[in-house]
Amino acid sequence: MRATKLRHTPTVGTIYYNNIGGWLSTRRGALSGGRMRLLTLQLHNFRNYESLQLAPDAGLNLITGENAQGKTNLLEAIYLLATGRALRAGREEELIRWGAEEASVRAEVHREQALEVRVEMRLSRHQPRQVLVDGQSYRASAALGLFNVVAFSAMDLEVVRGQPADRRRYLDVEIGMLSPAYVRALAGYRRALEQRNRLLKSLRESGGTLTPSVIDLLEAWDEQLVRFGSSLMVARERFVCALRPLAREAHAELSEGRELLDIRYAPALEEVSAEREQVAERFRQQLQQARAEEIRRGTTLVGPQRDDLLLFVDGKEARTYASQGQQRTVMLSLKRAEFELTLQERGEPPIVLLDDVMSDLDDLRRAQLLRMTLRGAQAFITATSAETFPQEILAVARTYRVRQGQLEAVQ
């Protein structure tokens, strides 16, 4: 298939693009060596893809096509393997193609710091998901951390302007990719929280009578919450502390020094230190203090399920006072910080997923985003048209067009 000749009208940002185009050309040789990247991607009955086999470029991959054709679905498949979560909210069975009973996503991953690995996720309408690593079946968390992604889509703005649950999900996803132990602690905490809430609800409905056996059971669940919850809160505190200076630096560059970004972890406890034992003891004390009120309400009132992440621009909370443009800049700063933090922790850049965000950014921010994503990274970028990008970028990218779940390379 031959590509239509594209026109690019010079703009204020063209000079930035030109610089990036030359810089990309010098990076192309380095990309063919080590670095974390997908060697192959195979989809079977995933979303609107009946079957797909893709050997992507080690550098920049542009996925073009009209809306609702499957661009985001392709990125979601990669995101699902890396994080264990769908890119969009919804039921897991929605990931399975209409009319099919099962779906699978499989990738062969090259990592500079380890051997190549094959990871696969199988989804069923009637069975729990199954994860295979090099052909062997493991629990779902085993695939986490095998490779890292930084994803940016319009939905990410909910991290800035949405509810605390959106920001907790953000923390869980990002920390989980860097620490499988965090994912295990999160799963343990959720199980304990569910059981404890059931007990509290039954106590409320029965009038709150505390027999010795009920007290023993409640304290047992308390200890489970303390064990897993203290690990979660310490990990969140450390992550935010590591992310803060990177996000500030990125935001200062994006705002050309006009604004100051600050991010703060807001735990449900009165104070969280870096020492897990201290956090655990404080958590235990606050659970005991809140017991009567929790029985009255029938739910747990203390713990990381009530945490938040606060974002400030020039001392004002971004959720309430930042303009839409400022909120985009905050989120872009966080994504750049995630990239840098992953590079520091892993020793190689993450795979970058950009879902139709270029049209929402001005030329300067587009150029800075591309420069960040292509610092030795493999990248997948979706857009309705390749005309979003100048010829300097198209010359070093592999371009695909998707139509009704069918992907083809543009020659």
C-alpha positions as CSV (number, residue, x, y, z in Angstrom):
1,M,0.0,0.0,0.0
2,R,1.4,3.4,-1.0
3,A,1.2,6.4,1.3
4,T,-0.5,9.5,0.1
5,K,2.0,12.3,-0.2
6,L,1.6,14.5,2.9
7,R,1.9,18.3,3.1
8,H,3.5,19.9,6.1
9,T,2.9,23.6,6.6
10,P,5.8,25.2,8.5
11,T,4.7,26.6,11.9
12,V,6.4,28.2,14.9
13,G,7.2,24.7,16.2
14,T,8.8,23.5,12.9
15,I,12.3,24.4,14.1
16,Y,11.8,22.1,17.2
17,Y,10.6,19.3,14.9
18,N,13.5,19.7,12.5
19,N,16.0,19.4,15.4
20,I,14.2,16.3,16.6
21,G,14.2,14.8,13.1
22,G,18.0,15.1,12.9
23,W,18.4,13.9,16.4
24,L,16.2,10.8,15.7
25,S,18.4,9.9,12.7
26,T,21.5,9.7,15.0
27,R,19.6,7.6,17.5
28,R,18.3,5.0,15.1
29,G,21.4,2.9,15.2
30,A,21.4,2.8,19.0
31,L,17.7,1.6,19.0
32,S,18.6,-1.5,17.0
33,G,20.8,-2.8,19.8
34,G,19.7,-3.3,23.4
35,R,16.9,-1.4,25.2
36,M,13.5,-2.6,26.3
37,R,11.2,-3.2,23.4
38,L,8.6,-5.4,21.9
39,L,10.0,-7.7,19.2
40,T,6.6,-9.1,18.3
41,L,2.9,-8.6,19.3
42,Q,0.1,-11.1,18.6
43,L,-3.6,-10.5,19.2
44,H,-6.4,-13.0,18.9
45,N,-10.0,-11.9,19.4
46,F,-8.9,-8.9,21.3
47,R,-11.3,-6.0,21.2
48,N,-12.0,-5.6,17.4
49,Y,-8.9,-7.5,16.3
50,E,-9.7,-11.0,15.1
51,S,-6.1,-11.7,14.5
52,L,-2.9,-9.6,14.4
53,Q,0.8,-10.4,14.1
54,L,3.1,-7.4,14.3
55,A,6.8,-7.0,14.3
56,P,7.1,-3.3,15.3
57,D,10.0,-1.0,14.7
58,A,12.5,-0.7,17.5
59,G,12.0,3.1,17.5
60,L,8.9,5.1,16.5
61,N,5.7,3.4,15.4
62,L,2.9,5.7,14.1
63,I,-0.6,4.1,14.1
64,T,-3.0,6.1,12.0
65,G,-6.7,5.7,11.2
66,E,-10.2,7.1,11.7
67,N,-11.9,6.9,15.1
68,A,-13.3,3.6,16.3
69,Q,-11.1,1.6,14.0
70,G,-8.7,0.0,16.6
71,K,-5.8,2.4,17.2
72,T,-6.4,2.6,20.9
73,N,-7.1,-1.1,21.1
74,L,-3.6,-1.9,19.9
75,L,-2.1,0.3,22.6
76,E,-4.4,-1.2,25.2
77,A,-3.1,-4.7,24.4
78,I,0.5,-3.6,25.2
79,Y,-0.6,-1.7,28.3
80,L,-2.6,-4.8,29.5
81,L,0.5,-7.0,29.3
82,A,2.7,-4.5,31.1
83,T,0.3,-3.5,33.9
84,G,-2.3,-6.2,34.2
85,R,-5.0,-3.5,33.7
86,A,-7.1,-2.3,30.8
87,L,-6.3,1.2,29.5
88,R,-10.0,2.1,29.8
89,A,-12.5,1.4,32.5
90,G,-15.0,-1.4,32.0
91,R,-15.6,-5.1,32.5
92,E,-12.8,-7.5,31.5
93,E,-15.1,-9.4,29.2
94,E,-15.3,-6.2,27.0
95,L,-11.7,-6.9,26.0
96,I,-12.9,-10.1,24.2
97,R,-14.1,-9.6,20.6
98,W,-17.8,-9.6,20.1
99,G,-19.1,-13.1,19.5
100,A,-15.9,-14.8,20.7
101,E,-15.5,-16.8,24.0
102,E,-11.8,-16.2,24.5
103,A,-9.0,-13.7,23.6
104,S,-5.3,-13.6,24.0
105,V,-2.5,-11.0,23.8
106,R,1.1,-12.3,23.4
107,A,4.4,-10.5,23.1
108,E,8.1,-11.3,22.8
109,V,10.0,-8.7,24.8
110,H,13.7,-7.8,24.6
111,R,15.3,-6.3,27.6
112,E,18.8,-4.9,27.9
113,Q,19.1,-6.0,31.5
114,A,17.7,-9.6,31.1
115,L,17.1,-12.3,28.6
116,E,14.3,-12.1,26.0
117,V,10.9,-13.3,27.4
118,R,7.6,-14.3,26.0
119,V,4.6,-13.1,27.9
120,E,1.0,-14.0,27.2
121,M,-2.4,-13.2,28.7
122,R,-5.5,-15.3,28.0
123,L,-8.9,-14.0,28.7
124,S,-12.2,-15.9,28.9
125,R,-15.8,-15.1,29.4
126,H,-16.1,-18.0,31.8
127,Q,-12.7,-18.5,33.5
128,P,-10.2,-16.3,35.3
129,R,-7.5,-14.7,33.2
130,Q,-4.4,-16.8,32.7
131,V,-0.8,-15.4,32.4
132,L,2.0,-17.4,30.8
133,V,5.7,-16.5,30.9
134,D,7.8,-18.4,28.5
135,G,5.0,-20.9,28.1
136,Q,4.6,-21.6,31.9
137,S,1.4,-20.6,33.7
138,Y,1.8,-18.1,36.6
139,R,-0.5,-16.0,38.7
140,A,-1.4,-12.7,37.1
141,S,1.1,-10.6,39.1
142,A,4.0,-12.6,37.7
143,A,4.0,-10.7,34.4
144,L,4.2,-7.3,36.1
145,G,7.7,-5.7,35.8
146,L,8.7,-7.8,32.9
147,F,8.6,-4.6,30.8
148,N,7.5,-1.1,31.6
149,V,5.4,1.4,29.7
150,V,4.5,5.1,30.1
151,A,1.1,5.7,28.6
152,F,-0.5,9.1,27.9
153,S,-4.1,9.6,26.7
154,A,-6.8,12.1,27.2
155,M,-8.3,10.0,29.9
156,D,-5.1,10.6,32.0
157,L,-6.4,14.1,32.7
158,E,-8.7,12.5,35.3
159,V,-5.6,12.1,37.4
160,V,-5.4,15.9,37.7
161,R,-9.1,16.9,37.6
162,G,-10.8,13.7,38.8
163,Q,-11.5,12.0,42.1
164,P,-9.0,10.6,44.7
165,A,-9.8,7.1,43.4
166,D,-8.3,8.2,40.0
167,R,-5.1,9.3,41.6
168,R,-4.9,6.2,43.8
169,R,-5.2,4.1,40.6
170,Y,-2.4,6.1,39.1
171,L,-0.2,5.4,42.0
172,D,-1.0,1.7,42.0
173,V,-0.3,1.3,38.3
174,E,3.0,3.2,38.3
175,I,4.4,1.7,41.5
176,G,3.2,-1.7,40.5
177,M,5.3,-1.7,37.3
178,L,8.4,-0.9,39.3
179,S,7.6,-3.2,42.2
180,P,5.8,-6.6,41.9
181,A,5.9,-6.8,45.7
182,Y,3.7,-3.7,45.8
183,V,1.1,-5.5,43.6
184,R,1.1,-8.5,46.0
185,A,0.7,-6.2,49.0
186,L,-2.2,-4.4,47.2
187,A,-4.0,-7.6,46.5
188,G,-3.5,-8.8,50.1
189,Y,-4.8,-5.5,51.4
190,R,-7.9,-5.6,49.2
191,R,-8.8,-9.1,50.3
192,A,-8.4,-8.2,54.0
193,L,-10.3,-4.9,53.6
194,E,-13.2,-6.8,51.9
195,Q,-13.4,-9.3,54.7
196,R,-13.1,-6.7,57.4
197,N,-15.8,-4.6,55.9
198,R,-18.1,-7.6,55.8
199,L,-17.5,-8.2,59.5
200,L,-18.1,-4.5,60.3
201,K,-21.3,-4.5,58.3
202,S,-22.6,-7.6,60.1
203,L,-21.8,-6.0,63.4
204,R,-23.7,-2.9,62.5
205,E,-26.7,-4.9,61.5
206,S,-26.6,-7.0,64.6
207,G,-26.4,-4.0,67.0
208,G,-22.6,-3.9,67.4
209,T,-22.3,-6.6,70.1
210,L,-18.6,-7.4,70.6
211,T,-18.1,-10.9,71.9
212,P,-14.6,-12.2,72.6
213,S,-14.6,-14.3,69.4
214,V,-15.7,-11.3,67.3
215,I,-13.0,-9.1,68.9
216,D,-10.4,-11.8,68.1
217,L,-11.6,-11.9,64.5
218,L,-11.6,-8.2,64.1
219,E,-8.1,-7.8,65.5
220,A,-6.9,-10.6,63.1
221,W,-8.2,-8.6,60.2
222,D,-6.7,-5.4,61.7
223,E,-3.3,-7.1,61.6
224,Q,-3.7,-8.0,58.0
225,L,-4.6,-4.4,57.1
226,V,-1.6,-3.2,59.1
227,R,0.7,-5.7,57.5
228,F,-0.2,-4.9,53.9
229,G,-1.4,-1.3,54.3
230,S,1.8,-0.1,55.9
231,S,3.8,-1.5,53.0
232,L,1.5,0.3,50.5
233,M,1.8,3.7,52.3
234,V,5.6,3.6,52.6
235,A,5.9,2.6,48.9
236,R,3.6,5.5,47.9
237,E,5.5,8.0,50.0
238,R,8.8,6.9,48.5
239,F,7.5,7.0,45.0
240,V,6.1,10.5,45.3
241,C,9.4,11.7,46.9
242,A,11.3,10.3,43.9
243,L,8.9,11.6,41.4
244,R,8.6,15.1,42.8
245,P,11.9,16.7,41.6
246,L,11.6,15.1,38.2
247,A,8.1,16.4,37.7
248,R,9.1,19.9,38.9
249,E,12.0,20.0,36.4
250,A,9.8,18.8,33.6
251,H,7.1,21.3,34.4
252,A,9.5,24.2,34.6
253,E,10.7,23.3,31.1
254,L,7.2,22.9,29.7
255,S,6.0,26.2,31.3
256,E,9.2,27.9,30.3
257,G,9.9,28.7,33.9
258,R,6.7,30.5,34.5
259,E,5.1,28.0,36.9
260,L,6.1,25.8,39.8
261,L,4.6,22.3,40.1
262,D,4.4,20.5,43.5
263,I,3.1,17.0,44.2
264,R,2.4,15.7,47.6
265,Y,1.3,12.4,49.0
266,A,-1.7,12.8,51.2
267,P,-2.1,9.6,53.3
268,A,-5.2,8.8,55.3
269,L,-3.0,8.5,58.4
270,E,-1.9,11.6,60.2
271,E,1.7,11.1,59.1
272,V,3.7,8.6,57.1
273,S,7.4,8.1,57.4
274,A,9.8,6.0,55.4
275,E,10.0,3.4,58.2
276,R,7.4,0.7,57.8
277,E,7.4,-0.3,61.5
278,Q,6.5,3.2,62.5
279,V,3.8,3.4,59.9
280,A,2.4,0.0,61.0
281,E,2.2,1.1,64.7
282,R,0.5,4.3,63.8
283,F,-1.9,2.5,61.5
284,R,-2.7,0.0,64.3
285,Q,-3.4,2.8,66.8
286,Q,-5.7,4.7,64.5
287,L,-7.7,1.5,63.7
288,Q,-8.2,1.0,67.4
289,Q,-9.3,4.6,67.9
290,A,-11.7,4.4,65.0
291,R,-13.3,1.0,65.9
292,A,-16.5,2.3,67.5
293,E,-17.2,4.7,64.6
294,E,-16.4,2.0,62.1
295,I,-18.8,-0.4,63.7
296,R,-21.5,2.3,63.7
297,R,-21.0,2.9,60.0
298,G,-20.2,-0.6,59.0
299,T,-17.1,0.2,57.0
300,T,-13.3,0.8,57.4
301,L,-12.5,4.5,57.8
302,V,-8.7,4.4,58.1
303,G,-6.2,3.2,55.6
304,P,-4.6,3.6,52.1
305,Q,-8.0,3.2,50.4
306,R,-8.6,6.8,51.5
307,D,-5.2,8.2,50.3
308,D,-4.9,11.0,47.7
309,L,-2.2,12.6,45.6
310,L,-2.2,16.4,45.7
311,L,-1.1,18.4,42.7
312,F,-0.3,22.2,43.0
313,V,0.6,24.8,40.4
314,D,2.1,27.9,42.0
315,G,0.6,26.8,45.4
316,K,-2.9,26.3,44.1
317,E,-4.6,22.9,43.8
318,A,-4.5,22.0,40.1
319,R,-7.8,20.1,40.3
320,T,-9.8,23.2,41.2
321,Y,-7.8,26.2,40.0
322,A,-5.7,25.1,37.0
323,S,-7.0,25.8,33.4
324,Q,-7.4,22.9,31.0
325,G,-4.1,23.8,29.4
326,Q,-2.4,23.9,32.7
327,Q,-3.9,20.5,33.6
328,R,-2.5,19.0,30.4
329,T,0.9,20.5,31.2
330,V,0.8,19.0,34.7
331,M,-0.1,15.5,33.4
332,L,2.6,15.8,30.7
333,S,5.1,16.7,33.4
334,L,4.1,13.6,35.4
335,K,4.6,11.4,32.3
336,R,8.0,12.8,31.6
337,A,8.9,12.2,35.3
338,E,7.7,8.6,35.1
339,F,9.9,8.1,32.1
340,E,12.9,9.5,33.9
341,L,12.2,7.5,37.0
342,T,11.8,4.2,35.1
343,L,15.1,5.0,33.3
344,Q,16.8,5.5,36.7
345,E,15.3,2.4,38.3
346,R,15.5,0.0,35.3
347,G,18.6,1.3,33.6
348,E,16.7,1.4,30.3
349,P,13.8,3.5,29.0
350,P,10.2,2.3,29.1
351,I,8.1,1.7,26.1
352,V,6.0,4.8,25.3
353,L,2.3,4.7,24.4
354,L,0.8,8.0,23.2
355,D,-2.9,7.7,22.3
356,D,-4.1,10.6,20.1
357,V,-2.7,13.3,22.3
358,M,-0.5,15.2,19.8
359,S,-3.5,17.2,18.4
360,D,-4.3,18.6,21.8
361,L,-0.8,20.1,22.3
362,D,0.9,23.1,20.9
363,D,4.0,22.7,18.7
364,L,6.5,23.3,21.5
365,R,4.9,20.7,23.8
366,R,4.6,18.2,20.9
367,A,8.2,18.6,20.2
368,Q,9.3,18.2,23.8
369,L,7.1,15.2,24.2
370,L,8.6,13.5,21.2
371,R,12.1,14.4,22.4
372,M,11.3,12.8,25.8
373,T,9.7,9.6,24.3
374,L,12.4,8.9,21.8
375,R,15.4,9.0,24.2
376,G,16.3,5.5,23.1
377,A,12.7,4.3,23.7
378,Q,10.4,2.3,21.5
379,A,7.2,4.3,21.0
380,F,3.7,3.7,19.7
381,I,1.8,6.9,18.8
382,T,-1.7,7.0,17.4
383,A,-3.3,9.8,15.4
384,T,-6.2,10.1,13.0
385,S,-3.7,11.2,10.3
386,A,0.0,11.2,9.7
387,E,-0.4,14.9,8.8
388,T,-0.1,15.6,12.5
389,F,3.6,15.0,12.1
390,P,6.2,16.7,9.9
391,Q,8.2,14.9,7.3
392,E,11.3,14.9,9.5
393,I,9.4,12.6,11.9
394,L,7.8,10.5,9.2
395,A,11.1,9.8,7.6
396,V,12.4,7.9,10.6
397,A,9.1,6.3,11.7
398,R,7.3,3.1,10.7
399,T,3.8,4.1,9.8
400,Y,0.7,1.9,9.9
401,R,-2.9,2.4,9.0
402,V,-5.7,0.6,10.8
403,R,-9.2,0.1,9.5
404,Q,-11.8,-2.1,11.2
405,G,-9.3,-4.1,13.1
406,Q,-7.0,-4.6,10.2
407,L,-3.5,-3.2,10.4
408,E,-1.3,-2.6,7.3
409,A,2.1,-0.9,6.9
410,V,2.2,2.3,4.8
411,Q,5.0,2.1,2.3
